[in-house]
Amino acid sequence: MNEMRDIVFFNVSLSNGHLMARPRPLPEFSFIGNLIMEVERAEPEFAWFQLVFKKVDLETELRSLKSGMHWFKREAERVRTAHVNGKPRTIESELKRREWYRKIEQRTKAIDAFAVAPHVLLAINGVWVVTASKEAQMPELTTIENCVDEDSLDSLRLFRYRDPRVLSVLVRRKMVDDLGWYFGRYNMGGRLEPPSFILTAEDLPYYVHFPAGDFCSTVKSLKFAPPPVITPASEGGEVVMYEGPEVALRQDPLSGMVFVSLPTLPTLAENPKEPKSAMLRQLATAERRTFELIYEGGKTSLLLGAVSDKEMKSYVTLLTSVYGGADVAEADPVPGYIREIAKEWQQLPRP
Amino acid sequence: MVSLAEIITLTPLVQTLFVYIVLYRYDLSRVLHPMYERRGDREWRRVLTGLGLIIQADAKQEKKKKEKERREVVVAVPVRAVSLGAVVLISTILIDAVVTPVLSASLPVFSRIPILSVVTQALLQFIPAFIALIGMARFWLGPIPVPPYKYALPTKRLGSLVRHLEWAQEPPEAREAGDGE
């Protein structure tokens, strides 16, 4: 059935599974704009990027990770004395020559830097579809792969899958929010990268934001318009609480979330500055939220997801307060393209 | 009653378990959280049906289809397991019925020290054990886990999201009550 299409699912995670790494796309507020431009250049038939995030508290886990590393450091620095030809000789541990040891200071410092900060878990999942006849494959996405931790501890990497069960992850907006297994394995062997990675609330705006400034003219697939509410007060840096139009929010039974789409984004000459941009640090709450990009037929649409009407209202209000406003419309939680694929399956005889 | 000695010498079960424990010692839970992808039309249909994107036909017809699908799963899913099992079984039979008797008959040392024949037979069972493990690694377990204190993970590898794909099929409420993995 899918011979006509090349469907690649993906998950973005830490290349080497170093849980304390906080890769950031630079410069600030460029991630979404660059990502959309990269998608536009590649021209897939369909692409869906899903950023699912929630606030978590991982202080205990990070501290225990640090103590595990301290134990290793002590072991590595233990000097053994051996007698060669009757003379005592000190022998350094082989562990000391490992890269694991050489970078231990950097990693413990990285843990100290954010062990008590409010933590945010971010999962980036998606699907990329090209027509098989085009002989085009999903390219490397440099916007993602250039996200490196400031101490170069780790970087982001795109993991590709052909397993259709990832579609369930996407439609149900699932995220792996219990990283206990990954923390447990970090110092013990069998380490793997967790499917979602840890950030601080300060890091989240690097990923979740509207494209602004030059992107308003360079990004072609998004519709930009002057924001619906712009007052001298908002220009002056004060927050204007924008009440979006009445949109009937329906809870999606599969994901248990409500969704809105943003058909038009506000045109902003430059990225929001402090103190407005600082408000974006409050984007994550204890409940899941999503920020999604859907590219189809040369057009990109933005989708927001939250677990309840109330949550959605505060999510939209926060974004519109920062960006001056945005059009909000009802949204189908399942992109039309996915429904089309399902329809084609429906018409096929069962194997 | 089959004794442990017979199991060790006549079957590769203990040897397979031993090789699994040695190779996957850093992640013994791998057998429960496999690192492999399910692909193919059947899986697509299952996922789309699970998401309600493929609308069900009338209930009776659907029941028939489900029954048919269940039969298909019973027949289709173990194909790999059955072929792997067949290869392992054939090699085990060869060891038990051909290799060990031939060795015992041709090498006089075996008749002088009878225990040697038993030990050799038990050691030879490692051959089907490795075959079984290679097959299981290819179709279920995934690559051997990395040892501790290795800074870089292998570049060519399957992402860890596959460990969670079975859980991803559950509805949101089940997740809340689930184990968190």
Interface residues (C-beta under 8 A of the other chain):
Chain A: M1 N2 N11 S13 S15 N16 G17 F72 L95 R98 E99 W100 Y101 K103 N125 F159 R160 Y161 R162 D163 P164 R165 V166 L167 S168 V169 V171 R172 K174 V176 D177 D178 G180 W181 Y182 R185 N187 M188 G189 G190 R191 L192 E193 P194 P195 P253 L254 S255 G256 V334 I338 R339 I341 A342 W345 Q346 R350 P351
Chain B: R25 Y26 D27 E37 R38 R39 D41 R42 E43 W44 R45 R46 V47 L48 G50 L51 G52 L53 I54 I55 K65 K68 E72 P145 V146 P147 P148 Y149 K150 Y151 A152 L153 L158 G159 S160 L161 V162 R163 H164 L165 E166 W167 A168 Q169 P171 P172 E173 R175 G180 E181
